[in-house]
């Protein structure tokens, strides 16, 4: 017995770490030093220089940040961009009407001339990055308050940006990492003329809807296609008929040979936010105060919005994207509450913090780190109720257009009213454009309803001082009447009355406007920094920085990569199954099939309907896109470390060829943003063969497939 178990232990210990590993969102400039050998062992064929090079073309040239919040890749030499359907969603909805409903029916441009330009859509190329920690840290000292520190850092950042933007050609962004212990700058180039090329209908791109969202097994064709346009020299240019497709430096080849368990898989993209260093009490605050408020308020908005969206397709299109965003994080936050509770994440962290505190109170460390834990814990216990309040408040701002717009416009109106004639002339066109851009795509009954319901929830649920005016209404207790009344009286309730103000500007009128007052109160509350929290907050910031610093110096934490903050990262891992699941008919629970999708089909259902033309195609001939069983694989699992913002990221094989498109995570691993779970965490990807089959066979857009470099 004993011998056997010793043998097993020896075996387990000799296995490469990487059968578990795959945690980590790595900087491209560190791959060579930190990851390359491990990646090679796992199946990487490229050199570090082929992934990230400053002087030569490399993989990174084909990875873009998409519209500020997602990731995409360049897949042809004429600027074709591949991202998720849910990343293109707001643009697809914007370009749709009840008559020409691309969201519902899909859209495929037959030629460049048919590609559709939305109002605003940009992609951001990554040029290079570098470490400026020493430069910035050398300007700082331990006696500075956090405010002084920030001011000094910002001064240095401004210089670094100036030095690297090449006269405005590039956007330079300096960001802090490891909770303010390190700094790197990033150089980007932005393109603002990006057009829709193709999208499957929503019933394919969002198959399974919110029921399947954050879940595996999954059968979603979550992709859409765009194109970057540039001037004749390939430089960024505002929209013009003369713009031409961007001649891409580098584009990803597409590999349709298929994937199997343990195949190497890496993902490059822009993960938004992780909190792997979050202290135990911070987790408790989120689980018990912040997230429950978020979840409750989100659900309320969703219920109100859905009523109106179901009644009218035009209203549905106006709110589809906002609704999807709220629903996405509603489910995510509940998933986080459940996972963090079930895995007792706070307890795990608390144990680690006990060990930290011991280290921190050794005589050599005490003066620097001795107060760290108590400062952190004190701050959280002081701010629990505030965090709950803030989450209810943010829900108002997020879901009610008229909680924000009057203040935004009103600030401009104030300047205008106070200006002399010459200045007014200058301001007028800008304000007119702002009004024109603001009063589109909303439904007043829905807006009033959402605002009233959210104000009721906010005032009844938060145990924290409310803005005065709102507290007064709450006392009288009728937000329905109140909201109706202020919409009757306010100049911000309609485009016409807002425009009328510009004809006859009157400061007093503005300052007495009830929607302006409400909106100003809400935003002031949102920005408020109460005096009583000033010192604890200062101490917290400093202590959190020292906590991370101490964790690294003491070796108590092994994390060698910085938290996600929407900067470009690489994560590598493998195709990796989850335990067998009766809901998945595939042979191994690491992929799903077209057959499986048809099994889930519910005729006429909002989430599980299948377009008739797709049903008519049958499930037999998938041609070169079939897997080895003659089936079509739709989605597959890898064990990469991703989070929101990675949506649309390319999944690449060891040769840097495109095998899929990351689009989701699994609900069981929703604690992942705080603690990476080696057993549970998976990335859910669309198989590139499904994408190509949809473009080629389902949509018949063979001219798009012809643009690609396909390896079969
Ligand atoms: N959970 C995905 C993400 O955050 C979004 C999926 C969108 N699909 C949906 N059914 N809401 O990246």
Boltz pocket constraint, residues with backbone or C-beta under 6 A from the ligand:
constraints:
  - pocket:
      binder: B
      contacts: [[A, 86], [A, 206], [A, 207], [A, 208], [A, 209], [A, 210], [A, 212], [A, 213], [A, 214], [A, 324], [A, 327], [A, 328], [A, 644], [A, 645], [A, 647], [A, 663], [A, 664], [A, 665]]
      max_distance: 6.0
